[in-house]
């Protein structure tokens, strides 16, 4: 007998709690192998392919492309065992032939085996044993014992099982562990695991994807079976629940702690799918979800503003000599040196003189933690939004090494292949906003770092040089810093040293 196993969205690491389905790599009915990628998801950090720890036949997919799922939500169910290979290829009951690996007919491991490496750095262990769970029966209905259940006649509908176990195939998308599908995580858009349509009424699944929608309905005592969803294929959205609650309140029905009155539920049911009423409340403007990279940026910047008392100081510097030094380096042969790499080398030298700015604040311990290594983040604009790749141990790299690493990370950022490890762990950020044609900025610190150096565009300007007015290449430098880790004197000393190195690159020779 086939064993149907449910594969849930795994923990993707780095504190990520949700992911958006970008592209399904398998269809219902496809045979998958252990560790075969089944879906491509986008997190707040990067785009990754998620491998399945089971081998067998895909019986259901949970979530359409573009759907955002929390960690732990079901992704797919897989039929593992002799029946998974198809009705005509059942495995014999006797021992396996010599030389054949132990397992089921589909080539999948038994339920007690792990998956090996699933994502970066870890795998899945054996599925936990599941206890049978008795499904609630209507009043007055006797529950026959499993042994007394008669076999259905040909063409007749099978009787409902008295108990659900982990080895029974879920009917209509019901989860394998026997959880009640009401307000639960049933199949998407009311489709059964084998691709057929499943009724929404009765004891069937409820077409709800978002756990927020289920929680909102549960907390207000609203039965989702009484609603008609306005989403694709009748999918129940949060706006549908809010509409029903408002309608029930207008009718005088109770909406908290108990089910609404029947007439309130009927009145709350939308007559036809419609757009969410919340959109029209603000004049029908376009709504852009804060999710993925944009959502992560919003959360981090908001936290930075809440927790960090930041301040900014800036200075204009004559970058003419720095530009000449770079031209001389590139003319001498060898790999070309980027301007960003020279600025990064200046930053690491300045941080060695002012280590207070390469630190973080431990709020729980009320301590400033000065860090030993400089992991330099730099802002990179991509089609997915602004990302900040991190150059590890930037203080130990020369200009050529920094140039190569900047180029590699920038290309990976534009291709969307950066790993979560390449986007986290920075201790200081270099922000070259001059590429956007602007002179200055007061950026928000990349939490939990303590400072960020901003570099504006380098443009010809009138400048007093050696007592005479001349046209020089001038750049504006700005430093935004956490006022908890240092005072203005330290921040000013850091920025002044950076400006001196930009104006006279030979100053760097003292620290080489």
PLY file of the C-alpha trace (Angstrom):
ply
format ascii 1.0
element vertex 512
property float x
property float y
property float z
element edge 511
property int vertex1
property int vertex2
end_header
0.00 0.00 0.00
1.30 3.42 -0.89
2.20 5.80 1.88
1.31 9.43 1.26
3.80 11.83 2.82
3.44 15.57 3.10
6.45 17.76 2.41
6.28 21.18 4.05
8.21 24.34 3.21
11.46 23.86 5.17
13.33 26.41 7.23
15.47 28.24 4.68
17.83 29.61 7.32
18.92 33.15 8.25
15.70 33.74 10.21
13.47 33.60 7.11
9.82 32.85 7.92
8.17 32.83 4.50
8.83 32.41 0.80
7.01 33.15 -2.45
6.42 30.42 -5.02
8.08 31.58 -8.25
7.85 28.46 -10.42
6.71 24.87 -9.96
9.20 22.34 -11.34
6.83 19.34 -11.14
3.20 18.61 -11.96
0.65 16.45 -10.17
1.27 12.89 -11.31
5.00 13.35 -11.94
7.44 10.85 -10.45
10.11 12.54 -8.35
13.34 11.21 -6.91
14.84 11.89 -3.49
16.39 15.38 -3.31
14.93 16.38 -6.70
14.04 20.12 -6.84
10.27 20.48 -7.01
9.71 24.24 -6.69
11.61 27.49 -7.05
10.88 30.01 -4.30
11.97 33.57 -3.66
12.76 34.65 -0.14
13.71 38.01 1.25
17.34 37.04 0.66
17.59 35.11 -2.60
15.91 32.73 -5.05
16.41 29.04 -4.25
15.23 25.66 -5.51
13.65 23.47 -2.84
14.36 19.71 -3.13
11.90 17.09 -1.94
13.15 14.56 0.63
10.82 11.82 -0.65
10.72 9.77 -3.83
7.43 8.78 -5.41
4.45 10.24 -7.27
3.30 13.82 -6.69
-0.35 13.69 -5.62
-0.98 17.34 -4.75
0.60 20.78 -4.89
-0.29 23.49 -2.38
-0.08 27.06 -3.63
-0.10 28.69 -7.05
2.82 30.60 -8.53
2.99 33.99 -6.86
1.58 32.68 -3.58
3.48 33.49 -0.40
3.73 30.59 2.05
5.02 30.57 5.65
7.71 28.14 6.73
6.01 24.90 7.73
3.11 25.23 5.29
2.48 22.20 3.01
4.18 22.27 -0.39
3.35 18.91 -1.95
2.21 15.42 -1.04
4.03 12.40 -2.44
2.75 8.83 -2.67
5.68 6.65 -1.57
5.64 2.87 -1.82
4.67 0.05 -4.14
1.56 1.78 -5.42
3.46 4.99 -6.12
4.94 3.53 -9.29
1.50 2.92 -10.76
-1.17 0.21 -10.62
0.63 -2.13 -12.99
4.07 -1.95 -11.36
3.42 -3.01 -7.78
6.45 -4.42 -6.03
6.38 -8.14 -5.16
5.84 -9.05 -1.56
8.95 -11.25 -1.43
12.54 -10.16 -0.82
14.27 -7.77 -3.18
16.49 -9.24 -5.92
20.22 -9.30 -5.17
21.99 -6.04 -5.92
18.83 -3.99 -5.74
18.87 -1.23 -3.11
16.41 -1.50 -0.31
13.39 0.74 -0.64
10.07 0.88 -2.41
9.16 0.24 -6.02
9.50 3.90 -6.94
13.11 3.97 -5.81
12.26 6.08 -2.78
13.56 5.42 0.70
11.33 3.99 3.36
9.61 6.42 5.70
12.25 5.83 8.34
15.06 7.19 6.15
16.30 10.78 6.00
16.76 12.80 2.85
20.42 13.72 2.94
21.33 17.31 2.13
18.14 19.20 1.38
19.24 22.82 1.48
22.42 24.55 2.50
24.08 22.70 5.34
21.36 20.38 6.61
18.99 17.60 5.64
15.76 16.10 6.85
15.54 13.31 9.33
13.06 10.49 9.55
9.41 11.58 9.65
7.98 11.40 13.16
5.52 8.64 13.95
1.98 9.92 13.79
-0.81 8.78 16.09
-4.18 7.89 14.59
-6.68 10.64 15.05
-10.39 9.97 15.14
-12.42 12.22 12.86
-15.43 13.74 14.66
-18.68 12.03 13.64
-22.11 13.69 13.41
-24.38 13.13 16.45
-26.06 9.77 16.38
-23.62 8.23 13.92
-21.94 5.06 15.07
-18.25 4.64 14.40
-17.62 1.10 13.17
-14.30 -0.51 14.03
-11.74 -0.64 11.22
-11.95 -4.43 10.95
-15.71 -4.31 10.44
-15.58 -1.87 7.54
-16.98 -3.69 4.48
-15.27 -3.48 1.11
-17.11 -1.18 -1.28
-18.94 -2.76 -4.16
-17.70 -2.06 -7.70
-18.79 1.39 -8.77
-19.98 2.36 -5.32
-18.52 5.24 -3.35
-16.20 4.03 -0.57
-17.33 4.53 2.98
-15.60 7.19 5.04
-12.83 5.68 7.15
-13.32 5.68 10.87
-9.77 6.77 11.55
-7.10 8.67 9.68
-3.55 7.44 9.88
-0.31 8.57 8.32
-0.47 5.75 5.75
-3.90 6.61 4.34
-4.01 8.74 1.21
-5.69 12.07 1.98
-9.08 12.53 0.37
-9.74 15.89 -1.22
-6.39 17.31 -0.11
-6.80 16.58 3.60
-3.42 16.60 5.28
-1.84 13.26 6.01
-1.55 13.86 9.73
-5.31 13.94 10.08
-5.77 17.60 10.93
-9.29 18.88 10.46
-9.52 20.62 7.07
-11.91 23.23 8.40
-10.04 26.53 8.34
-6.97 24.37 7.72
-4.39 23.94 5.07
-6.33 22.15 2.36
-5.56 22.00 -1.34
-5.46 25.20 -3.29
-8.62 26.35 -5.06
-10.52 23.30 -3.90
-8.61 20.78 -6.02
-7.99 17.26 -4.84
-4.52 15.72 -4.66
-5.07 13.83 -7.89
-6.03 16.92 -9.81
-9.81 16.58 -9.65
-12.27 19.07 -8.22
-13.39 18.61 -4.66
-16.52 20.21 -3.22
-16.11 23.06 -0.82
-19.23 22.38 1.18
-19.86 19.51 3.57
-16.73 17.94 4.95
-14.51 18.95 2.04
-11.58 21.34 2.20
-11.93 25.10 2.36
-10.23 27.05 -0.47
-8.00 29.16 1.79
-4.25 29.66 1.36
-3.35 32.41 3.80
-2.95 31.38 7.46
-3.87 34.96 8.38
-7.28 34.49 6.79
-7.86 31.27 8.72
-6.79 32.85 11.99
-8.99 35.92 11.41
-12.00 33.69 10.78
-11.23 31.43 13.75
-10.77 34.32 16.21
-14.10 35.85 15.14
-16.03 32.58 15.09
-16.72 32.72 11.37
-17.33 29.49 9.42
-15.39 29.75 6.17
-17.65 27.16 4.56
-20.42 29.77 4.41
-18.37 32.16 2.26
-17.84 32.39 -1.46
-14.32 33.52 -2.23
-13.66 36.40 -4.62
-10.21 35.15 -5.58
-9.26 32.91 -8.49
-11.35 29.72 -8.59
-13.25 30.79 -5.49
-10.21 31.34 -3.29
-11.25 33.00 -0.03
-9.30 36.20 0.58
-8.90 38.32 3.69
-11.22 40.92 2.16
-13.98 38.29 1.95
-13.66 37.52 5.67
-13.63 41.20 6.62
-16.67 41.81 4.41
-18.53 38.96 6.11
-17.62 40.24 9.57
-18.84 43.75 8.74
-22.08 42.37 7.33
-22.60 40.21 10.41
-21.98 43.21 12.67
-24.50 45.28 10.72
-27.08 42.51 11.19
-26.40 42.40 14.91
-24.76 38.97 14.80
-21.98 38.00 17.15
-18.57 37.90 15.52
-16.29 37.09 18.44
-16.13 33.80 20.28
-19.17 32.24 18.57
-20.54 31.51 15.12
-22.55 34.33 13.54
-26.30 33.88 13.31
-27.42 31.93 10.21
-29.10 34.90 8.63
-25.95 36.95 9.22
-23.87 34.32 7.48
-26.20 34.27 4.49
-26.11 38.04 4.24
-22.34 38.04 4.52
-21.91 35.74 1.53
-20.95 37.78 -1.54
-23.30 37.24 -4.44
-20.52 37.31 -7.03
-16.72 37.53 -7.00
-15.63 41.12 -6.67
-12.49 43.06 -6.01
-11.47 43.57 -2.43
-13.50 46.45 -0.99
-10.40 47.74 0.81
-8.93 48.77 -2.55
-11.82 51.08 -3.37
-11.66 52.68 0.05
-8.54 54.59 -1.03
-9.79 55.59 -4.45
-8.98 52.38 -6.32
-5.22 52.91 -6.43
-2.78 50.16 -7.34
-1.58 48.09 -4.39
1.93 46.66 -4.44
2.53 43.94 -1.81
5.45 44.46 0.53
6.96 41.01 0.16
10.17 39.37 -0.95
13.16 41.68 -1.13
11.05 44.83 -0.89
9.32 43.55 2.24
12.62 42.58 3.85
14.10 46.00 3.08
11.04 47.71 4.55
11.24 45.68 7.75
14.98 46.22 8.21
14.87 49.97 7.53
11.89 50.42 9.84
13.72 48.57 12.58
16.82 50.67 12.00
14.84 53.89 12.41
13.15 52.60 15.56
16.27 51.34 17.33
19.25 53.38 16.10
19.74 57.06 17.03
21.64 57.92 13.87
23.44 61.11 12.89
25.09 62.20 9.65
28.13 64.31 8.85
29.57 65.06 5.42
32.48 66.71 3.68
33.51 67.64 0.13
36.81 66.20 -1.08
39.03 66.74 -4.10
39.20 63.32 -5.80
41.47 64.41 -8.65
44.55 62.65 -7.31
42.61 59.48 -6.54
41.36 59.35 -10.13
44.92 59.86 -11.41
46.25 57.12 -9.13
43.63 54.69 -10.45
44.46 55.55 -14.05
48.15 54.96 -13.34
47.43 51.56 -11.75
45.36 50.43 -14.73
47.95 51.71 -17.20
50.66 49.61 -15.51
49.01 46.38 -16.68
47.29 43.57 -14.86
43.65 43.40 -13.78
41.79 46.69 -13.85
41.17 48.30 -10.47
37.68 49.66 -9.83
37.03 52.93 -8.05
34.77 51.10 -5.59
37.67 48.83 -4.64
39.90 51.84 -3.88
37.18 53.40 -1.75
36.72 50.06 0.05
40.45 49.88 0.75
40.28 53.39 2.21
37.29 52.35 4.38
39.07 49.34 5.86
42.12 51.48 6.68
39.88 54.08 8.36
38.08 51.38 10.37
41.44 50.12 11.63
42.04 53.60 13.06
38.47 54.01 14.36
37.21 50.52 15.34
34.21 51.98 17.17
32.42 52.21 13.82
32.94 48.52 13.06
30.68 47.37 15.86
27.15 46.50 16.85
24.99 47.17 19.90
23.72 44.33 22.10
20.54 45.80 23.55
19.88 42.88 25.90
23.30 43.19 27.53
23.54 46.96 27.02
26.99 46.55 25.47
28.79 47.76 22.36
30.45 44.81 20.63
33.52 45.81 18.62
34.12 43.32 15.83
37.49 41.89 14.83
36.79 41.41 11.12
35.48 43.84 8.52
32.75 42.27 6.42
32.03 45.08 3.99
28.56 45.39 2.51
27.93 47.45 -0.61
24.64 48.56 -2.11
23.74 47.03 -5.48
20.64 47.95 -7.46
18.97 45.02 -9.26
15.66 44.29 -10.97
14.49 42.70 -7.71
15.32 45.86 -5.79
18.20 47.08 -3.66
20.38 44.34 -2.19
23.53 44.56 -0.07
26.04 41.78 -0.85
28.83 41.33 1.69
32.57 41.02 0.98
33.95 38.76 3.68
37.20 39.79 5.39
37.54 42.93 3.30
40.33 44.16 5.57
42.54 41.27 4.40
42.08 41.91 0.66
44.09 44.17 -1.62
42.66 46.37 -4.38
42.79 43.57 -6.96
41.08 41.10 -4.65
38.38 43.62 -3.75
37.78 44.42 -7.42
37.31 40.73 -8.29
34.97 40.09 -5.36
32.88 43.17 -6.09
32.50 42.04 -9.71
31.50 38.51 -8.72
28.91 39.58 -6.17
27.46 42.25 -8.44
26.95 39.74 -11.25
25.35 37.27 -8.86
23.06 40.01 -7.53
21.84 40.91 -11.02
21.29 37.24 -11.85
19.40 36.68 -8.59
21.72 33.87 -7.49
23.13 35.35 -4.30
22.94 32.98 -1.36
21.56 34.07 2.03
25.11 33.86 3.42
26.31 36.38 0.83
23.62 38.85 1.86
24.05 38.75 5.63
26.70 39.27 8.26
27.95 42.70 7.19
29.69 44.91 9.75
30.00 48.14 7.71
28.37 49.34 4.48
29.77 51.34 1.58
27.02 53.03 -0.42
28.02 54.50 -3.80
24.89 56.46 -4.68
26.88 58.60 -7.09
26.00 56.09 -9.83
22.47 57.53 -9.71
23.78 61.00 -10.53
23.26 62.51 -7.07
25.73 64.40 -4.92
24.66 63.59 -1.35
22.35 61.53 0.81
21.57 60.70 4.43
21.15 56.91 4.20
19.57 54.69 6.82
22.03 52.41 8.61
21.87 48.75 7.63
20.76 47.23 10.96
22.49 45.89 13.07
25.60 47.71 11.80
26.78 50.96 13.33
27.74 53.09 10.34
27.55 53.59 6.58
29.78 55.64 4.28
28.06 57.31 1.34
29.84 58.45 -1.81
28.26 60.88 -4.25
29.08 61.48 -7.89
32.53 62.78 -8.86
32.07 65.88 -11.02
34.28 68.79 -12.17
33.81 71.81 -9.90
35.69 75.05 -9.21
38.08 74.38 -6.33
40.88 76.27 -4.63
43.99 74.17 -5.22
47.40 75.31 -3.95
46.09 78.85 -3.48
44.60 79.16 -6.95
41.14 78.61 -8.37
41.06 75.50 -10.55
38.63 72.95 -11.93
38.97 69.76 -9.91
37.13 66.42 -9.58
35.06 66.90 -6.43
33.07 64.29 -4.50
30.83 64.59 -1.46
31.36 62.00 1.30
28.80 61.38 4.04
28.92 59.23 7.14
25.78 58.09 8.94
26.62 56.55 12.31
24.99 55.15 15.42
25.42 57.80 18.11
25.40 55.08 20.79
28.75 53.64 19.68
30.66 56.93 19.40
30.40 60.68 19.50
30.80 63.21 16.74
34.53 63.51 17.33
35.15 59.88 16.39
32.80 60.04 13.41
34.43 63.28 12.23
37.90 61.77 12.60
36.89 58.75 10.51
35.38 60.89 7.77
38.31 63.28 7.73
40.77 60.39 7.32
38.71 59.03 4.39
38.69 62.48 2.77
42.47 62.85 3.25
43.06 59.49 1.53
40.79 60.51 -1.35
42.65 63.81 -1.78
46.12 62.32 -1.23
46.17 58.53 -1.87
49.76 58.40 -0.60
48.32 58.73 2.92
47.34 55.05 2.57
50.99 54.06 2.37
51.31 54.71 6.10
48.95 51.81 6.82
50.17 49.31 4.20
0 1
1 2
2 3
3 4
4 5
5 6
6 7
7 8
8 9
9 10
10 11
11 12
12 13
13 14
14 15
15 16
16 17
17 18
18 19
19 20
20 21
21 22
22 23
23 24
24 25
25 26
26 27
27 28
28 29
29 30
30 31
31 32
32 33
33 34
34 35
35 36
36 37
37 38
38 39
39 40
40 41
41 42
42 43
43 44
44 45
45 46
46 47
47 48
48 49
49 50
50 51
51 52
52 53
53 54
54 55
55 56
56 57
57 58
58 59
59 60
60 61
61 62
62 63
63 64
64 65
65 66
66 67
67 68
68 69
69 70
70 71
71 72
72 73
73 74
74 75
75 76
76 77
77 78
78 79
79 80
80 81
81 82
82 83
83 84
84 85
85 86
86 87
87 88
88 89
89 90
90 91
91 92
92 93
93 94
94 95
95 96
96 97
97 98
98 99
99 100
100 101
101 102
102 103
103 104
104 105
105 106
106 107
107 108
108 109
109 110
110 111
111 112
112 113
113 114
114 115
115 116
116 117
117 118
118 119
119 120
120 121
121 122
122 123
123 124
124 125
125 126
126 127
127 128
128 129
129 130
130 131
131 132
132 133
133 134
134 135
135 136
136 137
137 138
138 139
139 140
140 141
141 142
142 143
143 144
144 145
145 146
146 147
147 148
148 149
149 150
150 151
151 152
152 153
153 154
154 155
155 156
156 157
157 158
158 159
159 160
160 161
161 162
162 163
163 164
164 165
165 166
166 167
167 168
168 169
169 170
170 171
171 172
172 173
173 174
174 175
175 176
176 177
177 178
178 179
179 180
180 181
181 182
182 183
183 184
184 185
185 186
186 187
187 188
188 189
189 190
190 191
191 192
192 193
193 194
194 195
195 196
196 197
197 198
198 199
199 200
200 201
201 202
202 203
203 204
204 205
205 206
206 207
207 208
208 209
209 210
210 211
211 212
212 213
213 214
214 215
215 216
216 217
217 218
218 219
219 220
220 221
221 222
222 223
223 224
224 225
225 226
226 227
227 228
228 229
229 230
230 231
231 232
232 233
233 234
234 235
235 236
236 237
237 238
238 239
239 240
240 241
241 242
242 243
243 244
244 245
245 246
246 247
247 248
248 249
249 250
250 251
251 252
252 253
253 254
254 255
255 256
256 257
257 258
258 259
259 260
260 261
261 262
262 263
263 264
264 265
265 266
266 267
267 268
268 269
269 270
270 271
271 272
272 273
273 274
274 275
275 276
276 277
277 278
278 279
279 280
280 281
281 282
282 283
283 284
284 285
285 286
286 287
287 288
288 289
289 290
290 291
291 292
292 293
293 294
294 295
295 296
296 297
297 298
298 299
299 300
300 301
301 302
302 303
303 304
304 305
305 306
306 307
307 308
308 309
309 310
310 311
311 312
312 313
313 314
314 315
315 316
316 317
317 318
318 319
319 320
320 321
321 322
322 323
323 324
324 325
325 326
326 327
327 328
328 329
329 330
330 331
331 332
332 333
333 334
334 335
335 336
336 337
337 338
338 339
339 340
340 341
341 342
342 343
343 344
344 345
345 346
346 347
347 348
348 349
349 350
350 351
351 352
352 353
353 354
354 355
355 356
356 357
357 358
358 359
359 360
360 361
361 362
362 363
363 364
364 365
365 366
366 367
367 368
368 369
369 370
370 371
371 372
372 373
373 374
374 375
375 376
376 377
377 378
378 379
379 380
380 381
381 382
382 383
383 384
384 385
385 386
386 387
387 388
388 389
389 390
390 391
391 392
392 393
393 394
394 395
395 396
396 397
397 398
398 399
399 400
400 401
401 402
402 403
403 404
404 405
405 406
406 407
407 408
408 409
409 410
410 411
411 412
412 413
413 414
414 415
415 416
416 417
417 418
418 419
419 420
420 421
421 422
422 423
423 424
424 425
425 426
426 427
427 428
428 429
429 430
430 431
431 432
432 433
433 434
434 435
435 436
436 437
437 438
438 439
439 440
440 441
441 442
442 443
443 444
444 445
445 446
446 447
447 448
448 449
449 450
450 451
451 452
452 453
453 454
454 455
455 456
456 457
457 458
458 459
459 460
460 461
461 462
462 463
463 464
464 465
465 466
466 467
467 468
468 469
469 470
470 471
471 472
472 473
473 474
474 475
475 476
476 477
477 478
478 479
479 480
480 481
481 482
482 483
483 484
484 485
485 486
486 487
487 488
488 489
489 490
490 491
491 492
492 493
493 494
494 495
495 496
496 497
497 498
498 499
499 500
500 501
501 502
502 503
503 504
504 505
505 506
506 507
507 508
508 509
509 510
510 511
